[in-house]
Amino acid sequence: MGRRRVALDRLMRLAVVFPGQGSQGVGMGCDVAAHSVQARATFERASALLHYDLLEFQREGPEERLRETEFSQPAIFTTNLALYNAAGAALAPVVTAGHSFAELCSLVIASSLSFEDALHIVSERGKAMQAAAERTPGGMSAILGLDAERVRAVLESVKERGRVGLANFNSPTQIVISGELDAVTRVGQAMLDAGAKRVVPLNVSGAWHSALMEPAVERLRTAVEAARFSLPAFDVISNVDGRPYRDVETIKANLVRSVVDEVRWHDTAERLLAYDPETIVEFGASGVLSALMKRINGSPPAKIVSDFAGIESLRAAIEGAAANV
């Protein structure tokens, strides 16, 4: 294993990314748990803390229940890490990032936070956000084909239609808006009138990364303060500001801010590329981040690991690199 780690460091500079909200789906994680002891153990640890059989829940659904953030966030977090753990100890990333709350996956693999502490934060975050969403129904839509400046201008011109703001900067021409449910629909039409190519409602149950989530902040802060953090063993890029963490207090502050702040994923992706990775590996049930990375000039090849076949493909690449040393 030591020889493989040296080979991987030398020949395969890996950047690891984890998808967040919206990447869930009934059945996710079941295949890898059936074929990997490490993945199955990850689900068992999560179930013990959550007090319900997470894998059974993901297998049976229903989709509407899994879509609720109280359940989707722990499910996505655990599935992401089950896939990563199944890949084995030969992985040696040089940098990592997660979209929105999936940044907690990155903190776990970089030994900044224990799996149990991270899952507790995720669970409390999901419950607090679900309560806020039930208090004020909200939604999110991706605006395709308009840049951030134009989206901001449209939002300003229709601000009387309800509380809606920018939520995710996924790429220069894929901006997500978030806010009151009816207002998001009305503003989406205004975006089309302003020249947007498409407006795509997202598979979420609330207005994440918006002022409507303010009631969730204190419960999340309590969970974050109860956790034990260390400096990451390798760089974790924050999607709040697109910078690598250099102190624990910034990690904690950004985790709390993230519930209402914009996700600056494009800035985060560009910072990842500054580490000159040879391969980007996305561990999660969807390949949404890999698709975004491919649109950036100079981005290296991306591998999507969403099931056990993806694990085997990644292992083959690692072993091939080791064999050539």
Protein Blocks (a to p, Z undefined) as FASTA:
>chain_A
ZZmmmmmmmmmccddddddehiacehihklmmmmpmklmmmmmmmmmmnopafklmmmnm
pmklmmpmklmmmmmmmmmmmmmmmnojkbccfbdcdehjllmmmmmmnopacfklmmmm
mmmmmmmmmmmmmmmgcdddddehiafklmmmmmmmmmmnoccddfbdfbfklccddddf
klmmmmmmmmmmnopabdcddddfbdehifklmmmmmmmmmmmmmpccdddfbdcddfkl
opacfbfklmmmmmmmmmmmccdfklmmmmmmmnopabdcdddfbfklmmmmmmpghiac
ddddfbfklmmmmmmmmmmmmmmZZ
